[in-house]
Amino acid sequence: MYQSFTPTRAAGLDRIADFTARAGKAYASGRNFDFGPGRRNNVSGLSPFLRHRMVTDSEVARAVLARHDLAACEKFIDELCWRSYWKGWLEMRPSLWTRYQTDVAAMLPHGGGDYAKAIAGDTGIDCLDAWADELVTTGYLHNHARMWFASIWIFTLRLPWQLGADFFLRHLIDGDAASNTLSWRWVAGLHTPGKTYLARADNIARYTEGRFTPVGLAQDAAAVQGWANPDPLPLPAESSLPAGRSGLLVTSDDLAPDVDWLALDQFAAIGVLADTSAMSPLVADYRQSALADCALRLGARAVPLADGQAAARWAAEARLDAIVTPHAPTGPTHDALGALAAGVPLFMQRRAWDRAAWPHTRGGFFGLKKKIPAVLATLSQQELGLV
């Protein structure tokens, strides 16, 4: 189960405190090793907390940069910014997310025997079967294992990348629409056209310390034929905060609205919207617990809302003129908010971190990487702990 990632903000803060000393050279040299469940000290273990923003990107950067200079912790800061890169890149290409959803809906009823064996961990490929079981059982996989898994799925089993991405998104407690969808496309040779990722048996054996010795893996990885990346659109305009009586709507995409964001005392009411995405029971329980923790921290004003209709009643009873929510990037929560039947205008407000990073995500990651010092500099010196 997911107990090692207790879904509370307090657990996320503890994880930050535990990791910061290892965020420098130790992380850079050891991060690619998948030692197996229960042996994760070589990575941060922060992804479930960052995915739901139980802790914020700024908080993590602040803690790490207080312990290491930027050169020493460059690899970790890069990985932190990869999350922002994926989000910003997809934010400018929302049609890709819609196309992916359409493909999954059409493919799932016809998954077939190889698909069923793959998600059941019954392919005969030792590492893939173990990772499938670990994913379903714990809701987590090491990042390197995710890449290997996707490569074997696509190039050895020759299964559609869309079905693999869907399998991950439904079972990962840190499942994120942008990171997940675009990483699978990257492995398949679609995100960076023609550049694929081939899982090799010797590489897997090395970085799992011999836990796995897979046989029969594909020896080449020709790029998958598929729809090209759409041209980037301008980032959606961000509206000014509305006048009148506003309510705060909290979603599972951002569970620390009281940190590095707007002052809560300006809101007449607070609602916490349940997540109704398609996901495994384990992930559903994780998100429900994380939402409950947020509601508890926000106090008696935080009203649990089961769905859009409940949100509409909440807004009417609180006599709201507008609803404000932390910006939900392209993905299931954004879709749900778009269909919200609240009867009052909805205003999504970005965090300073996203506002600084996303404009640099039009092309490849290097476009953002070379701007990381500037991105950090645009945020307040006090916020990042650099003074």
N, C-alpha and C positions, 0 to 999 in steps of 0.2 A: 504493500500500500504506500501512500504518499507521505507517511508520517515524518520522513526526514525533511519534508518541505511543508511544515505546519502552516496552514493558510491564515496567518495573522501578520499584521504589521510588526508586532513585537518580534516575531520569529525572523522576519526580514531584516530588521535592525540588528538582531543578534548575528545573523549571517554576514552582514556587512562588517561588523566588528571582528568576527572570526577570520574573515578573508583578507582584510586590507594588508596585513603583514606579508602575505603571499602574492600580492598583486604585481610584483616586479619581475625579476629574473626567474624566480621559481615558477611563476605562472607561464611565462613565455617558453620555458624549456620543457615543461611537463604537461601542458594543456591538451596535447594531441593524444595522450594515452587513455585508453578505455580499460581501466582496471576491473570494471564490473561493479554491480550494485554494492553499495556499502563502502566503496573505496573511491570517493570523489574529492579528496582533499586537493587534487591537482587542478580543479576548476573552481569557479566561484560558487556554483549552486544558487545563483541569484536569479536565474531566468524566470522561474515561476512568480517571483515577487515583482520583478520588473515588468513581466508580461501584463500583470493586472495592476501595475503601479501601486502595489501595497507599499513599496518604497520607490522613490523617483530616481530618474537618471542623474539629476543634479545632486541628490544626496549621495549616491554611489561615487560619482566623480569627486565630490567634495571630500569624502572620506579617503579615497585612494590618493588624491593629490596632496592631502595633508600628510601622508606617510611617504610618498615617493615623488621625485620630480617627474615631469612628463616624459623625458627620455627613458627613464627606468621602467615606467609602467605603460609604455607606448602600445604594446601588444594588447593589454587589457582594455585600454581606452579605445583602441581600434575596434575591438569586439563589442564594446558598449555602443559605439557609433554605428556598427553594422546594423543594429536593430533600428536605429533612426533612418539609416539609408534605405532599408527595405520599405519602411513605412512611408517615407517621403516619395520614393520612386513609385509605389503603387497608388499613392494619393493623387499623383498626376496622370495615372492611367487606370481609372476605376473600371473601364470596360473590360480589362483583362480579368478582373475578379468576377464580373458578371459572366464572362465567357467560360471561365473555369467552372462556376456553379452549374451552368447549363450542361456542360460536358459531363460532369459527375452525375447529374440527374438522369442523363440519357444512358450512361455506361453501367451504373450500379446494377440494374436489373439483369444485365447480361455479363456479369463478372466472370463466370465460368469456373472450371475446376482449378486451374492454376492460381487464380485469384483467391479462391476459398482456401487452398492449401497455404498460400503465402500469409494470409492474415491469421491462420490457425497455427502457424509455426510448424508446418508439416511438409516442407520442401525437400528435406534431406541435406540442405546446406546448413552446416552446424551453426555458423554465426547468425545467419538470417533468422533461423528458427528460434535461437536463444533471444535475439533482440525483439522478435515479434512477441514472445512471451513476456519479456521484461517490460515492453511498452504497454501491453494490455494490463499487466499485473500491477505495475508501479506508476504508470503515467509519465514515464521519463525515459530518455535515452541520452547518452553522451553525444555531443555534437558531431564528433568524428564518426560514431556509429550511425548517425542519421544519414551522413553522406554515403557511407558504404552501403547501407540498407537501400537507399534510393538508387544507387548505381546498379546493384545486383537486381533489384526489382525491374529496372528499365532495360538493362542491357543483357542480363543473363536470363531472367524469366520472361522478358519481352512483354511486360504488362504496361498498360497505360500509366503515364506519370500522374494523371489526374486522380486515378483510383488510389495510388500510393499516397498522394498528398491528402486525400480525404481520410484515409486510414489514420494518418498521423494527426490530422487536425481534430479528429473525434476522440483520440486517445491521449494526447499530450496535455498535461496540466499546464504547460507553458505554450500550448498551441496558439499560434499567432497567424492571422490570415496572410499578412504580407511576408513575414520571414519564411513561413512554411511554403506557400504557393510559389514564391520566387526562387527559393532554394531548390525546390524540385525542378523548376524550369531551368535553373542554372546547371544542375547535374545533367539534364537531358540535352543541353546544348542549345537552349532556346533563349535564355536570358542574355547571355553573351553569345551571339549567333555563331554556331560551329564549335564552340569550346565546351567540351564535355568532361565529365569526371569518371574515370575508370577505377573501380575497386579492384585491387590486386591482392592475391592471396598472401604474398610475402609482406606487403604493407600491413595487412590485417593482423598477421601473426606477430609482426614486430610491435605494433602499437597496442596489442592486447596481451603482450608478454606470453605468447604461445597458447592463450586460452582457446583460440580457434585456429584450425588449419583447413580452410574451405577448399574444396576441389570442384572442378567443373565450371569455374567462373568464366565469363566472357573475356576474350583476349583483346577485343577492340571495342570501341564505343563510338560508332558513327552517330552524328547528331540526329535526334528525332525530327521527323518532319512535322511541322505544326504551324499554328498561327504566329505571325511575327509580332514583335513588340509594337504596340501603338505609339504614335508620336506623343510626347508629353503635353498635357494641357497645363495651363496656368494653375497654380495652387488655388483652391477655393478661397474666395475673399472672406475675410474674417470681420464679422459685424461688430460694431461698438456695443457695449453693454446697454441693454434696454432701459428705458425709463419706466417708472411705475413699480408695481408690486411683483417681484420676481421670486421664483422658487428654484432651488438647486436640485437637479436630478442626477443621482449617482448611478453609474453603471459598472459592470465588472471590468471595463477597460481602464478605469481610473479609480482606485480605491483609497487614494490619499488626497482628497480634495482640500483637506485642511493643511497641506504641506506644499510650499512653493507655488501657490496658486492664488485664488481670490479669497478675500476675507469672508468667512461664513456668516458673520453677523449682519451682512447686508441682505441676506435672503429671508423672506417671510416664512418659508417652509422648506423642508428637505425631504425628498423622496428617494428611496433606494430600489431601483428597478431590477427585478429578477432576470437572470440570463436564461433564455429559452432556446439557445442554439442547439443544433443536433450534436450530441456528444455522448460519450460513454457514461454509465452510472458513476464511475470513479471521478471523472472530470466534473460531472454535474454536482456531486457532493463537495468536491474541492471548491468550486466557485460559490456554491451556496454558503459554505462555511466562511469563505473570504468575505462575501457580502455581509454576512451576519456580524463578522468581526468589525467591519467598517461601520455598520449601523450602530453597534455598541459603542464605538469610539465617538461617534457623532452625537450620541445622547438621545434623550427622549424625543427630540424633534424629528428624528429620522424615522420615516414611515415606510415599512416594507410594501412594495408594489409588485403584485404578481405578474402583471402584463400591461399592455397599452391601455386597455379599458380601465384598469385600476388607476393608471396614471391620469387618465382623463377625469375620473371622479375626484382624485386627490387635488388636481389643479382647480377644479370647479369649487370644491369645498373650501380651498384655501384662498379663493377669489384672486387667482394669479392673473396678471397681465402678460407674463412671459415666463418661460422656463429656460434656465441656463444650465449647461452641462459641460464638463471637460470634453474637449474635442475627441470624438471617437473616430480613429482612422478607418479607411476603407476596410470593410469586413462585416461579420454578422451583426455586431452591435450597431454599427453605422446604418446597416440595412433596417434594423429594428427601430431605430430612432426615426428614420425616414418615413416609416409607416405608423408612427405614434399618433394615436387618435386622441390627442389631448385637447384639441380645440383652441389652443393658445400658441403663439409663435415660439419656436425653439431656437435658441442661440447657443452654438458650440464655440467655446473659447479655448484656444491653444495655450499650452504651457510655453514658457520662454525657451525651453530646450528645443522643442519642436520648431518654434518660430525661427530659431537661429540655424538649425540644421537642415530642415527640409528644402530650402531654396537651392542647396548644393547637391541635390540628389537627382538631377535631370538625366545624367549619363551613368557612367560606371562609378564604382565605389571610390576610385582614386580622386574623383572630383570633390568628394566630401573629405577624404583623408587629408588632402593637402590644405584643407580649410579648417581642420580640427583646432589648431591654435587660435584661429580667428573666431571660430564658433565659441570656444571657451571664453575668449576675451569679451565677446558681446554680452555674456552673462555677467551679473554683478560680481565684483571681486569678493565681496562678503559672502555671497551665496555659494561660491565654489571653494571657500575656505582658503583663498590664496593671499589673504592679508591677516 
